[in-house]
Amino acid sequence: MKELNVITIAPRERHPLIFNTFDELPAGEAFILINDHDPKPLYYQFLHEREGLFSWEYLQEGPQQWKVRISKT
């Protein structure tokens, strides 16, 4: 499964990169997002922009690193 580590990516570039990665996924596939903070705002953006098209599962919740499996339904 692909991992997308955005820790070293400039904050303003993170969400476009994450959404592009998601949009390129075939249905039923997933990637693991690695971030340096809880990506809760990203979750709400997904709810707004990709409602019903994704699932979100925390694999690791801090304190230094968060990992989330984002799947395309």
N, CA, C, O and CB atoms as a CASP TS submission, in Angstrom:
PFRMAT TS
TARGET T0000
AUTHOR 0000-0000-0000
METHOD Language model
MODEL 1
PARENT N/A
ATOM      1  N   MET     1       0.850  -1.173   0.000  1.00  0.00           N
ATOM      2  CA  MET     1       0.000   0.000   0.000  1.00  0.00           C
ATOM      3  C   MET     1       0.895   1.234   0.000  1.00  0.00           C
ATOM      4  O   MET     1       1.874   1.305   0.742  1.00  0.00           O
ATOM      5  CB  MET     1      -0.967  -0.001   1.223  1.00  0.00           C
ATOM      6  N   LYS     2       0.551   2.189  -0.829  1.00  0.00           N
ATOM      7  CA  LYS     2       1.337   3.416  -0.950  1.00  0.00           C
ATOM      8  C   LYS     2       1.251   4.236   0.331  1.00  0.00           C
ATOM      9  O   LYS     2       0.189   4.360   0.940  1.00  0.00           O
ATOM     10  CB  LYS     2       0.856   4.251  -2.149  1.00  0.00           C
ATOM     11  N   GLU     3       2.400   4.794   0.727  1.00  0.00           N
ATOM     12  CA  GLU     3       2.440   5.728   1.850  1.00  0.00           C
ATOM     13  C   GLU     3       2.758   7.108   1.309  1.00  0.00           C
ATOM     14  O   GLU     3       3.635   7.272   0.461  1.00  0.00           O
ATOM     15  CB  GLU     3       3.489   5.291   2.922  1.00  0.00           C
ATOM     16  N   LEU     4       2.036   8.094   1.809  1.00  0.00           N
ATOM     17  CA  LEU     4       2.267   9.479   1.433  1.00  0.00           C
ATOM     18  C   LEU     4       2.667  10.233   2.689  1.00  0.00           C
ATOM     19  O   LEU     4       1.830  10.541   3.537  1.00  0.00           O
ATOM     20  CB  LEU     4       1.003  10.116   0.762  1.00  0.00           C
ATOM     21  N   ASN     5       3.955  10.525   2.798  1.00  0.00           N
ATOM     22  CA  ASN     5       4.484  11.244   3.951  1.00  0.00           C
ATOM     23  C   ASN     5       4.540  12.724   3.595  1.00  0.00           C
ATOM     24  O   ASN     5       5.322  13.132   2.737  1.00  0.00           O
ATOM     25  CB  ASN     5       5.898  10.706   4.366  1.00  0.00           C
ATOM     26  N   VAL     6       3.709  13.527   4.256  1.00  0.00           N
ATOM     27  CA  VAL     6       3.654  14.957   3.946  1.00  0.00           C
ATOM     28  C   VAL     6       4.372  15.819   4.983  1.00  0.00           C
ATOM     29  O   VAL     6       4.276  17.046   4.948  1.00  0.00           O
ATOM     30  CB  VAL     6       2.214  15.400   3.835  1.00  0.00           C
ATOM     31  N   ILE     7       5.074  15.192   5.883  1.00  0.00           N
ATOM     32  CA  ILE     7       5.738  15.933   6.961  1.00  0.00           C
ATOM     33  C   ILE     7       6.710  16.972   6.406  1.00  0.00           C
ATOM     34  O   ILE     7       6.796  18.076   6.945  1.00  0.00           O
ATOM     35  CB  ILE     7       6.483  14.966   7.891  1.00  0.00           C
ATOM     36  N   THR     8       7.428  16.650   5.362  1.00  0.00           N
ATOM     37  CA  THR     8       8.427  17.580   4.824  1.00  0.00           C
ATOM     38  C   THR     8       7.873  18.461   3.697  1.00  0.00           C
ATOM     39  O   THR     8       8.606  19.275   3.135  1.00  0.00           O
ATOM     40  CB  THR     8       9.629  16.803   4.316  1.00  0.00           C
ATOM     41  N   ILE     9       6.600  18.307   3.368  1.00  0.00           N
ATOM     42  CA  ILE     9       5.962  19.094   2.307  1.00  0.00           C
ATOM     43  C   ILE     9       5.462  20.411   2.911  1.00  0.00           C
ATOM     44  O   ILE     9       4.955  20.434   4.033  1.00  0.00           O
ATOM     45  CB  ILE     9       4.779  18.295   1.639  1.00  0.00           C
ATOM     46  N   ALA    10       5.608  21.492   2.164  1.00  0.00           N
ATOM     47  CA  ALA    10       5.115  22.796   2.629  1.00  0.00           C
ATOM     48  C   ALA    10       3.619  22.693   2.931  1.00  0.00           C
ATOM     49  O   ALA    10       2.874  22.112   2.141  1.00  0.00           O
ATOM     50  CB  ALA    10       5.387  23.913   1.563  1.00  0.00           C
ATOM     51  N   PRO    11       3.169  23.244   4.055  1.00  0.00           N
ATOM     52  CA  PRO    11       1.762  23.106   4.446  1.00  0.00           C
ATOM     53  C   PRO    11       0.757  23.486   3.355  1.00  0.00           C
ATOM     54  O   PRO    11      -0.265  22.816   3.210  1.00  0.00           O
ATOM     55  CB  PRO    11       1.505  23.946   5.649  1.00  0.00           C
ATOM     56  N   ARG    12       1.022  24.532   2.594  1.00  0.00           N
ATOM     57  CA  ARG    12       0.059  24.954   1.578  1.00  0.00           C
ATOM     58  C   ARG    12      -0.035  23.975   0.411  1.00  0.00           C
ATOM     59  O   ARG    12      -0.990  24.025  -0.365  1.00  0.00           O
ATOM     60  CB  ARG    12       0.430  26.321   1.060  1.00  0.00           C
ATOM     61  N   GLU    13       0.944  23.090   0.285  1.00  0.00           N
ATOM     62  CA  GLU    13       0.964  22.117  -0.803  1.00  0.00           C
ATOM     63  C   GLU    13       0.401  20.751  -0.386  1.00  0.00           C
ATOM     64  O   GLU    13       0.173  19.886  -1.231  1.00  0.00           O
ATOM     65  CB  GLU    13       2.381  21.950  -1.310  1.00  0.00           C
ATOM     66  N   ARG    14       0.181  20.567   0.903  1.00  0.00           N
ATOM     67  CA  ARG    14      -0.214  19.244   1.402  1.00  0.00           C
ATOM     68  C   ARG    14      -1.588  18.804   0.912  1.00  0.00           C
ATOM     69  O   ARG    14      -1.713  17.730   0.323  1.00  0.00           O
ATOM     70  CB  ARG    14      -0.202  19.242   2.908  1.00  0.00           C
ATOM     71  N   HIS    15      -2.613  19.606   1.142  1.00  0.00           N
ATOM     72  CA  HIS    15      -3.969  19.177   0.792  1.00  0.00           C
ATOM     73  C   HIS    15      -4.131  18.927  -0.704  1.00  0.00           C
ATOM     74  O   HIS    15      -4.726  17.916  -1.076  1.00  0.00           O
ATOM     75  CB  HIS    15      -4.974  20.219   1.245  1.00  0.00           C
ATOM     76  N   PRO    16      -3.625  19.806  -1.585  1.00  0.00           N
ATOM     77  CA  PRO    16      -3.736  19.483  -3.012  1.00  0.00           C
ATOM     78  C   PRO    16      -3.047  18.163  -3.378  1.00  0.00           C
ATOM     79  O   PRO    16      -3.569  17.403  -4.193  1.00  0.00           O
ATOM     80  CB  PRO    16      -3.142  20.609  -3.840  1.00  0.00           C
ATOM     81  N   LEU    17      -1.897  17.889  -2.792  1.00  0.00           N
ATOM     82  CA  LEU    17      -1.185  16.635  -3.054  1.00  0.00           C
ATOM     83  C   LEU    17      -1.993  15.437  -2.552  1.00  0.00           C
ATOM     84  O   LEU    17      -2.099  14.422  -3.240  1.00  0.00           O
ATOM     85  CB  LEU    17       0.206  16.655  -2.387  1.00  0.00           C
ATOM     86  N   ILE    18      -2.554  15.560  -1.364  1.00  0.00           N
ATOM     87  CA  ILE    18      -3.342  14.469  -0.783  1.00  0.00           C
ATOM     88  C   ILE    18      -4.584  14.193  -1.626  1.00  0.00           C
ATOM     89  O   ILE    18      -4.894  13.035  -1.903  1.00  0.00           O
ATOM     90  CB  ILE    18      -3.748  14.806   0.665  1.00  0.00           C
ATOM     91  N   PHE    19      -5.294  15.233  -2.034  1.00  0.00           N
ATOM     92  CA  PHE    19      -6.494  15.037  -2.843  1.00  0.00           C
ATOM     93  C   PHE    19      -6.151  14.484  -4.220  1.00  0.00           C
ATOM     94  O   PHE    19      -6.895  13.661  -4.754  1.00  0.00           O
ATOM     95  CB  PHE    19      -7.259  16.351  -2.984  1.00  0.00           C
ATOM     96  N   ASN    20      -5.050  14.914  -4.798  1.00  0.00           N
ATOM     97  CA  ASN    20      -4.617  14.367  -6.083  1.00  0.00           C
ATOM     98  C   ASN    20      -4.298  12.879  -5.955  1.00  0.00           C
ATOM     99  O   ASN    20      -4.678  12.081  -6.812  1.00  0.00           O
ATOM    100  CB  ASN    20      -3.388  15.131  -6.608  1.00  0.00           C
ATOM    101  N   THR    21      -3.604  12.513  -4.887  1.00  0.00           N
ATOM    102  CA  THR    21      -3.283  11.104  -4.643  1.00  0.00           C
ATOM    103  C   THR    21      -4.568  10.298  -4.492  1.00  0.00           C
ATOM    104  O   THR    21      -4.686   9.210  -5.055  1.00  0.00           O
ATOM    105  CB  THR    21      -2.397  10.951  -3.380  1.00  0.00           C
ATOM    106  N   PHE    22      -5.524  10.821  -3.742  1.00  0.00           N
ATOM    107  CA  PHE    22      -6.799  10.133  -3.567  1.00  0.00           C
ATOM    108  C   PHE    22      -7.538   9.986  -4.895  1.00  0.00           C
ATOM    109  O   PHE    22      -8.034   8.907  -5.218  1.00  0.00           O
ATOM    110  CB  PHE    22      -7.671  10.883  -2.564  1.00  0.00           C
ATOM    111  N   ASP    23      -7.608  11.065  -5.655  1.00  0.00           N
ATOM    112  CA  ASP    23      -8.360  11.049  -6.908  1.00  0.00           C
ATOM    113  C   ASP    23      -7.790  10.060  -7.918  1.00  0.00           C
ATOM    114  O   ASP    23      -8.527   9.544  -8.757  1.00  0.00           O
ATOM    115  CB  ASP    23      -8.382  12.434  -7.511  1.00  0.00           C
ATOM    116  N   GLU    24      -6.492   9.790  -7.849  1.00  0.00           N
ATOM    117  CA  GLU    24      -5.853   8.849  -8.767  1.00  0.00           C
ATOM    118  C   GLU    24      -6.044   7.390  -8.355  1.00  0.00           C
ATOM    119  O   GLU    24      -5.739   6.484  -9.131  1.00  0.00           O
ATOM    120  CB  GLU    24      -4.380   9.154  -8.862  1.00  0.00           C
ATOM    121  N   LEU    25      -6.542   7.156  -7.151  1.00  0.00           N
ATOM    122  CA  LEU    25      -6.754   5.778  -6.688  1.00  0.00           C
ATOM    123  C   LEU    25      -7.904   5.111  -7.435  1.00  0.00           C
ATOM    124  O   LEU    25      -8.930   5.743  -7.690  1.00  0.00           O
ATOM    125  CB  LEU    25      -7.033   5.759  -5.179  1.00  0.00           C
ATOM    126  N   PRO    26      -7.739   3.843  -7.787  1.00  0.00           N
ATOM    127  CA  PRO    26      -8.899   3.098  -8.273  1.00  0.00           C
ATOM    128  C   PRO    26      -9.851   2.826  -7.102  1.00  0.00           C
ATOM    129  O   PRO    26      -9.421   2.776  -5.950  1.00  0.00           O
ATOM    130  CB  PRO    26      -8.458   1.760  -8.953  1.00  0.00           C
ATOM    131  N   ALA    27     -11.118   2.654  -7.393  1.00  0.00           N
ATOM    132  CA  ALA    27     -12.099   2.309  -6.352  1.00  0.00           C
ATOM    133  C   ALA    27     -11.651   1.043  -5.635  1.00  0.00           C
ATOM    134  O   ALA    27     -11.198   0.083  -6.258  1.00  0.00           O
ATOM    135  CB  ALA    27     -13.523   2.116  -6.963  1.00  0.00           C
ATOM    136  N   GLY    28     -11.787   1.059  -4.314  1.00  0.00           N
ATOM    137  CA  GLY    28     -11.399  -0.085  -3.500  1.00  0.00           C
ATOM    138  C   GLY    28      -9.956  -0.046  -3.030  1.00  0.00           C
ATOM    139  O   GLY    28      -9.556  -0.880  -2.218  1.00  0.00           O
ATOM    140  N   GLU    29      -9.168   0.895  -3.515  1.00  0.00           N
ATOM    141  CA  GLU    29      -7.768   1.017  -3.109  1.00  0.00           C
ATOM    142  C   GLU    29      -7.638   2.066  -2.005  1.00  0.00           C
ATOM    143  O   GLU    29      -8.577   2.809  -1.716  1.00  0.00           O
ATOM    144  CB  GLU    29      -6.874   1.389  -4.322  1.00  0.00           C
ATOM    145  N   ALA    30      -6.447   2.108  -1.396  1.00  0.00           N
ATOM    146  CA  ALA    30      -6.199   3.027  -0.288  1.00  0.00           C
ATOM    147  C   ALA    30      -4.743   3.450  -0.283  1.00  0.00           C
ATOM    148  O   ALA    30      -3.897   2.842  -0.940  1.00  0.00           O
ATOM    149  CB  ALA    30      -6.575   2.381   1.058  1.00  0.00           C
ATOM    150  N   PHE    31      -4.465   4.508   0.475  1.00  0.00           N
ATOM    151  CA  PHE    31      -3.088   4.899   0.756  1.00  0.00           C
ATOM    152  C   PHE    31      -3.008   5.279   2.223  1.00  0.00           C
ATOM    153  O   PHE    31      -4.024   5.527   2.871  1.00  0.00           O
ATOM    154  CB  PHE    31      -2.620   6.081  -0.164  1.00  0.00           C
ATOM    155  N   ILE    32      -1.788   5.321   2.736  1.00  0.00           N
ATOM    156  CA  ILE    32      -1.576   5.707   4.125  1.00  0.00           C
ATOM    157  C   ILE    32      -0.953   7.093   4.148  1.00  0.00           C
ATOM    158  O   ILE    32       0.116   7.324   3.583  1.00  0.00           O
ATOM    159  CB  ILE    32      -0.675   4.675   4.870  1.00  0.00           C
ATOM    160  N   LEU    33      -1.640   8.000   4.806  1.00  0.00           N
ATOM    161  CA  LEU    33      -1.154   9.363   4.983  1.00  0.00           C
ATOM    162  C   LEU    33      -0.329   9.414   6.269  1.00  0.00           C
ATOM    163  O   LEU    33      -0.765   8.937   7.317  1.00  0.00           O
ATOM    164  CB  LEU    33      -2.339  10.389   5.029  1.00  0.00           C
ATOM    165  N   ILE    34       0.857   9.993   6.176  1.00  0.00           N
ATOM    166  CA  ILE    34       1.717  10.191   7.344  1.00  0.00           C
ATOM    167  C   ILE    34       1.856  11.696   7.539  1.00  0.00           C
ATOM    168  O   ILE    34       2.262  12.416   6.626  1.00  0.00           O
ATOM    169  CB  ILE    34       3.131   9.494   7.163  1.00  0.00           C
ATOM    170  N   ASN    35       1.516  12.165   8.740  1.00  0.00           N
ATOM    171  CA  ASN    35       1.499  13.594   9.026  1.00  0.00           C
ATOM    172  C   ASN    35       2.090  13.857  10.402  1.00  0.00           C
ATOM    173  O   ASN    35       2.208  12.947  11.223  1.00  0.00           O
ATOM    174  CB  ASN    35       0.068  14.152   8.939  1.00  0.00           C
ATOM    175  N   ASP    36       2.461  15.110  10.648  1.00  0.00           N
ATOM    176  CA  ASP    36       3.071  15.474  11.931  1.00  0.00           C
ATOM    177  C   ASP    36       2.066  16.065  12.911  1.00  0.00           C
ATOM    178  O   ASP    36       2.443  16.521  13.990  1.00  0.00           O
ATOM    179  CB  ASP    36       4.194  16.460  11.708  1.00  0.00           C
ATOM    180  N   HIS    37       0.793  16.058  12.540  1.00  0.00           N
ATOM    181  CA  HIS    37      -0.272  16.511  13.443  1.00  0.00           C
ATOM    182  C   HIS    37      -1.554  15.777  13.065  1.00  0.00           C
ATOM    183  O   HIS    37      -1.638  15.159  12.004  1.00  0.00           O
ATOM    184  CB  HIS    37      -0.470  18.074  13.365  1.00  0.00           C
ATOM    185  N   ASP    38      -2.538  15.848  13.933  1.00  0.00           N
ATOM    186  CA  ASP    38      -3.821  15.201  13.655  1.00  0.00           C
ATOM    187  C   ASP    38      -4.449  15.877  12.438  1.00  0.00           C
ATOM    188  O   ASP    38      -4.705  17.080  12.470  1.00  0.00           O
ATOM    189  CB  ASP    38      -4.778  15.277  14.896  1.00  0.00           C
ATOM    190  N   PRO    39      -4.702  15.124  11.365  1.00  0.00           N
ATOM    191  CA  PRO    39      -5.248  15.736  10.152  1.00  0.00           C
ATOM    192  C   PRO    39      -6.766  15.891  10.185  1.00  0.00           C
ATOM    193  O   PRO    39      -7.417  15.753   9.149  1.00  0.00           O
ATOM    194  CB  PRO    39      -4.858  14.916   8.953  1.00  0.00           C
ATOM    195  N   LYS    40      -7.332  16.169  11.331  1.00  0.00           N
ATOM    196  CA  LYS    40      -8.780  16.327  11.484  1.00  0.00           C
ATOM    197  C   LYS    40      -9.371  17.351  10.510  1.00  0.00           C
ATOM    198  O   LYS    40     -10.428  17.081   9.941  1.00  0.00           O
ATOM    199  CB  LYS    40      -9.101  16.739  12.907  1.00  0.00           C
ATOM    200  N   PRO    41      -8.731  18.536  10.286  1.00  0.00           N
ATOM    201  CA  PRO    41      -9.284  19.472   9.297  1.00  0.00           C
ATOM    202  C   PRO    41      -9.361  18.860   7.891  1.00  0.00           C
ATOM    203  O   PRO    41     -10.292  19.138   7.134  1.00  0.00           O
ATOM    204  CB  PRO    41      -8.437  20.744   9.255  1.00  0.00           C
ATOM    205  N   LEU    42      -8.381  18.031   7.557  1.00  0.00           N
ATOM    206  CA  LEU    42      -8.402  17.344   6.266  1.00  0.00           C
ATOM    207  C   LEU    42      -9.598  16.398   6.184  1.00  0.00           C
ATOM    208  O   LEU    42     -10.245  16.296   5.142  1.00  0.00           O
ATOM    209  CB  LEU    42      -7.088  16.565   6.044  1.00  0.00           C
ATOM    210  N   TYR    43      -9.890  15.709   7.283  1.00  0.00           N
ATOM    211  CA  TYR    43     -11.049  14.818   7.331  1.00  0.00           C
ATOM    212  C   TYR    43     -12.332  15.589   7.005  1.00  0.00           C
ATOM    213  O   TYR    43     -13.163  15.122   6.226  1.00  0.00           O
ATOM    214  CB  TYR    43     -11.161  14.151   8.722  1.00  0.00           C
ATOM    215  N   TYR    44     -12.484  16.762   7.603  1.00  0.00           N
ATOM    216  CA  TYR    44     -13.688  17.558   7.346  1.00  0.00           C
ATOM    217  C   TYR    44     -13.723  18.067   5.908  1.00  0.00           C
ATOM    218  O   TYR    44     -14.794  18.198   5.316  1.00  0.00           O
ATOM    219  CB  TYR    44     -13.763  18.739   8.318  1.00  0.00           C
ATOM    220  N   GLN    45     -12.557  18.350   5.354  1.00  0.00           N
ATOM    221  CA  GLN    45     -12.510  18.751   3.948  1.00  0.00           C
ATOM    222  C   GLN    45     -12.925  17.583   3.046  1.00  0.00           C
ATOM    223  O   GLN    45     -13.643  17.780   2.066  1.00  0.00           O
ATOM    224  CB  GLN    45     -11.092  19.246   3.572  1.00  0.00           C
ATOM    225  N   PHE    46     -12.474  16.374   3.377  1.00  0.00           N
ATOM    226  CA  PHE    46     -12.907  15.188   2.635  1.00  0.00           C
ATOM    227  C   PHE    46     -14.422  15.014   2.743  1.00  0.00           C
ATOM    228  O   PHE    46     -15.078  14.712   1.746  1.00  0.00           O
ATOM    229  CB  PHE    46     -12.185  13.926   3.159  1.00  0.00           C
ATOM    230  N   LEU    47     -14.985  15.201   3.941  1.00  0.00           N
ATOM    231  CA  LEU    47     -16.430  15.086   4.110  1.00  0.00           C
ATOM    232  C   LEU    47     -17.173  16.053   3.202  1.00  0.00           C
ATOM    233  O   LEU    47     -18.220  15.716   2.649  1.00  0.00           O
ATOM    234  CB  LEU    47     -16.814  15.336   5.559  1.00  0.00           C
ATOM    235  N   HIS    48     -16.637  17.234   3.054  1.00  0.00           N
ATOM    236  CA  HIS    48     -17.280  18.261   2.237  1.00  0.00           C
ATOM    237  C   HIS    48     -17.073  18.018   0.735  1.00  0.00           C
ATOM    238  O   HIS    48     -18.007  18.157  -0.055  1.00  0.00           O
ATOM    239  CB  HIS    48     -16.743  19.637   2.617  1.00  0.00           C
ATOM    240  N   GLU    49     -15.845  17.654   0.351  1.00  0.00           N
ATOM    241  CA  GLU    49     -15.505  17.587  -1.068  1.00  0.00           C
ATOM    242  C   GLU    49     -15.609  16.191  -1.684  1.00  0.00           C
ATOM    243  O   GLU    49     -15.722  16.064  -2.903  1.00  0.00           O
ATOM    244  CB  GLU    49     -14.126  18.096  -1.260  1.00  0.00           C
ATOM    245  N   ARG    50     -15.570  15.146  -0.858  1.00  0.00           N
ATOM    246  CA  ARG    50     -15.619  13.772  -1.383  1.00  0.00           C
ATOM    247  C   ARG    50     -16.620  12.928  -0.577  1.00  0.00           C
ATOM    248  O   ARG    50     -16.392  11.747  -0.317  1.00  0.00           O
ATOM    249  CB  ARG    50     -14.201  13.118  -1.339  1.00  0.00           C
ATOM    250  N   GLU    51     -17.706  13.553  -0.200  1.00  0.00           N
ATOM    251  CA  GLU    51     -18.713  12.886   0.634  1.00  0.00           C
ATOM    252  C   GLU    51     -19.152  11.565   0.011  1.00  0.00           C
ATOM    253  O   GLU    51     -19.500  11.503  -1.168  1.00  0.00           O
ATOM    254  CB  GLU    51     -19.931  13.801   0.840  1.00  0.00           C
ATOM    255  N   GLY    52     -19.129  10.500   0.831  1.00  0.00           N
ATOM    256  CA  GLY    52     -19.568   9.186   0.395  1.00  0.00           C
ATOM    257  C   GLY    52     -18.577   8.442  -0.485  1.00  0.00           C
ATOM    258  O   GLY    52     -18.879   7.346  -0.958  1.00  0.00           O
ATOM    259  N   LEU    53     -17.403   9.012  -0.713  1.00  0.00           N
ATOM    260  CA  LEU    53     -16.436   8.390  -1.623  1.00  0.00           C
ATOM    261  C   LEU    53     -15.202   7.845  -0.919  1.00  0.00           C
ATOM    262  O   LEU    53     -14.307   7.308  -1.572  1.00  0.00           O
ATOM    263  CB  LEU    53     -16.009   9.382  -2.660  1.00  0.00           C
ATOM    264  N   PHE    54     -15.141   7.975   0.409  1.00  0.00           N
ATOM    265  CA  PHE    54     -13.915   7.594   1.110  1.00  0.00           C
ATOM    266  C   PHE    54     -14.235   6.977   2.464  1.00  0.00           C
ATOM    267  O   PHE    54     -15.332   7.127   3.004  1.00  0.00           O
ATOM    268  CB  PHE    54     -12.998   8.809   1.289  1.00  0.00           C
ATOM    269  N   SER    55     -13.231   6.273   2.992  1.00  0.00           N
ATOM    270  CA  SER    55     -13.262   5.871   4.399  1.00  0.00           C
ATOM    271  C   SER    55     -11.953   6.317   5.023  1.00  0.00           C
ATOM    272  O   SER    55     -10.944   6.481   4.337  1.00  0.00           O
ATOM    273  CB  SER    55     -13.477   4.317   4.562  1.00  0.00           C
ATOM    274  N   TRP    56     -11.984   6.509   6.326  1.00  0.00           N
ATOM    275  CA  TRP    56     -10.885   7.133   7.075  1.00  0.00           C
ATOM    276  C   TRP    56     -10.624   6.288   8.305  1.00  0.00           C
ATOM    277  O   TRP    56     -11.524   6.091   9.121  1.00  0.00           O
ATOM    278  CB  TRP    56     -11.218   8.617   7.472  1.00  0.00           C
ATOM    279  N   GLU    57      -9.412   5.789   8.452  1.00  0.00           N
ATOM    280  CA  GLU    57      -9.079   4.954   9.604  1.00  0.00           C
ATOM    281  C   GLU    57      -7.730   5.364  10.180  1.00  0.00           C
ATOM    282  O   GLU    57      -6.703   5.291   9.505  1.00  0.00           O
ATOM    283  CB  GLU    57      -9.065   3.465   9.210  1.00  0.00           C
ATOM    284  N   TYR    58      -7.750   5.797  11.442  1.00  0.00           N
ATOM    285  CA  TYR    58      -6.493   6.109  12.117  1.00  0.00           C
ATOM    286  C   TYR    58      -5.736   4.817  12.393  1.00  0.00           C
ATOM    287  O   TYR    58      -6.299   3.857  12.920  1.00  0.00           O
ATOM    288  CB  TYR    58      -6.748   6.890  13.436  1.00  0.00           C
ATOM    289  N   LEU    59      -4.462   4.801  12.036  1.00  0.00           N
ATOM    290  CA  LEU    59      -3.588   3.671  12.343  1.00  0.00           C
ATOM    291  C   LEU    59      -2.629   4.019  13.469  1.00  0.00           C
ATOM    292  O   LEU    59      -2.209   3.146  14.229  1.00  0.00           O
ATOM    293  CB  LEU    59      -2.807   3.243  11.098  1.00  0.00           C
ATOM    294  N   GLN    60      -2.285   5.294  13.575  1.00  0.00           N
ATOM    295  CA  GLN    60      -1.413   5.801  14.634  1.00  0.00           C
ATOM    296  C   GLN    60      -1.842   7.223  14.943  1.00  0.00           C
ATOM    297  O   GLN    60      -2.064   8.021  14.033  1.00  0.00           O
ATOM    298  CB  GLN    60       0.102   5.742  14.219  1.00  0.00           C
ATOM    299  N   GLU    61      -1.960   7.545  16.234  1.00  0.00           N
ATOM    300  CA  GLU    61      -2.429   8.867  16.642  1.00  0.00           C
ATOM    301  C   GLU    61      -1.425   9.522  17.577  1.00  0.00           C
ATOM    302  O   GLU    61      -1.594   9.529  18.796  1.00  0.00           O
ATOM    303  CB  GLU    61      -3.803   8.770  17.321  1.00  0.00           C
ATOM    304  N   GLY    62      -0.363  10.078  16.970  1.00  0.00           N
ATOM    305  CA  GLY    62       0.626  10.852  17.700  1.00  0.00           C
ATOM    306  C   GLY    62       1.456  10.051  18.674  1.00  0.00           C
ATOM    307  O   GLY    62       1.413   8.821  18.677  1.00  0.00           O
ATOM    308  N   PRO    63       2.201  10.741  19.489  1.00  0.00           N
ATOM    309  CA  PRO    63       2.220  12.195  19.616  1.00  0.00           C
ATOM    310  C   PRO    63       3.079  12.895  18.552  1.00  0.00           C
ATOM    311  O   PRO    63       2.898  14.090  18.316  1.00  0.00           O
ATOM    312  CB  PRO    63       2.719  12.567  20.983  1.00  0.00           C
ATOM    313  N   GLN    64       4.002  12.184  17.913  1.00  0.00           N
ATOM    314  CA  GLN    64       4.887  12.822  16.934  1.00  0.00           C
ATOM    315  C   GLN    64       4.417  12.610  15.498  1.00  0.00           C
ATOM    316  O   GLN    64       4.714  13.409  14.610  1.00  0.00           O
ATOM    317  CB  GLN    64       6.298  12.290  17.088  1.00  0.00           C
ATOM    318  N   GLN    65       3.692  11.537  15.289  1.00  0.00           N
ATOM    319  CA  GLN    65       3.310  11.163  13.936  1.00  0.00           C
ATOM    320  C   GLN    65       1.912  10.566  13.924  1.00  0.00           C
ATOM    321  O   GLN    65       1.537   9.811  14.822  1.00  0.00           O
ATOM    322  CB  GLN    65       4.317  10.173  13.345  1.00  0.00           C
ATOM    323  N   TRP    66       1.156  10.909  12.910  1.00  0.00           N
ATOM    324  CA  TRP    66      -0.180  10.343  12.712  1.00  0.00           C
ATOM    325  C   TRP    66      -0.172   9.588  11.400  1.00  0.00           C
ATOM    326  O   TRP    66       0.394  10.050  10.409  1.00  0.00           O
ATOM    327  CB  TRP    66      -1.289  11.452  12.720  1.00  0.00           C
ATOM    328  N   LYS    67      -0.808   8.418  11.397  1.00  0.00           N
ATOM    329  CA  LYS    67      -0.970   7.643  10.175  1.00  0.00           C
ATOM    330  C   LYS    67      -2.469   7.360  10.007  1.00  0.00           C
ATOM    331  O   LYS    67      -3.152   6.921  10.933  1.00  0.00           O
ATOM    332  CB  LYS    67      -0.125   6.305  10.222  1.00  0.00           C
ATOM    333  N   VAL    68      -2.947   7.629   8.792  1.00  0.00           N
ATOM    334  CA  VAL    68      -4.349   7.430   8.491  1.00  0.00           C
ATOM    335  C   VAL    68      -4.460   6.663   7.171  1.00  0.00           C
ATOM    336  O   VAL    68      -3.845   7.035   6.171  1.00  0.00           O
ATOM    337  CB  VAL    68      -5.105   8.791   8.419  1.00  0.00           C
ATOM    338  N   ARG    69      -5.245   5.595   7.183  1.00  0.00           N
ATOM    339  CA  ARG    69      -5.552   4.891   5.941  1.00  0.00           C
ATOM    340  C   ARG    69      -6.764   5.568   5.328  1.00  0.00           C
ATOM    341  O   ARG    69      -7.836   5.602   5.933  1.00  0.00           O
ATOM    342  CB  ARG    69      -5.813   3.358   6.186  1.00  0.00           C
ATOM    343  N   ILE    70      -6.595   6.112   4.116  1.00  0.00           N
ATOM    344  CA  ILE    70      -7.679   6.750   3.395  1.00  0.00           C
ATOM    345  C   ILE    70      -7.991   5.859   2.197  1.00  0.00           C
ATOM    346  O   ILE    70      -7.154   5.648   1.319  1.00  0.00           O
ATOM    347  CB  ILE    70      -7.306   8.220   2.953  1.00  0.00           C
ATOM    348  N   SER    71      -9.219   5.343   2.186  1.00  0.00           N
ATOM    349  CA  SER    71      -9.636   4.417   1.140  1.00  0.00           C
ATOM    350  C   SER    71     -10.677   5.053   0.242  1.00  0.00           C
ATOM    351  O   SER    71     -11.484   5.872   0.681  1.00  0.00           O
ATOM    352  CB  SER    71     -10.182   3.130   1.747  1.00  0.00           C
ATOM    353  N   LYS    72     -10.646   4.663  -1.018  1.00  0.00           N
ATOM    354  CA  LYS    72     -11.650   5.123  -1.970  1.00  0.00           C
ATOM    355  C   LYS    72     -12.705   4.039  -2.094  1.00  0.00           C
ATOM    356  O   LYS    72     -12.388   2.891  -2.406  1.00  0.00           O
ATOM    357  CB  LYS    72     -11.015   5.458  -3.362  1.00  0.00           C
ATOM    358  N   THR    73     -13.970   4.400  -1.848  1.00  0.00           N
ATOM    359  CA  THR    73     -15.039   3.411  -1.894  1.00  0.00           C
ATOM    360  C   THR    73     -15.643   3.312  -3.278  1.00  0.00           C
ATOM    361  O   THR    73     -16.562   2.522  -3.495  1.00  0.00           O
ATOM    362  CB  THR    73     -16.115   3.748  -0.886  1.00  0.00           C
TER
END
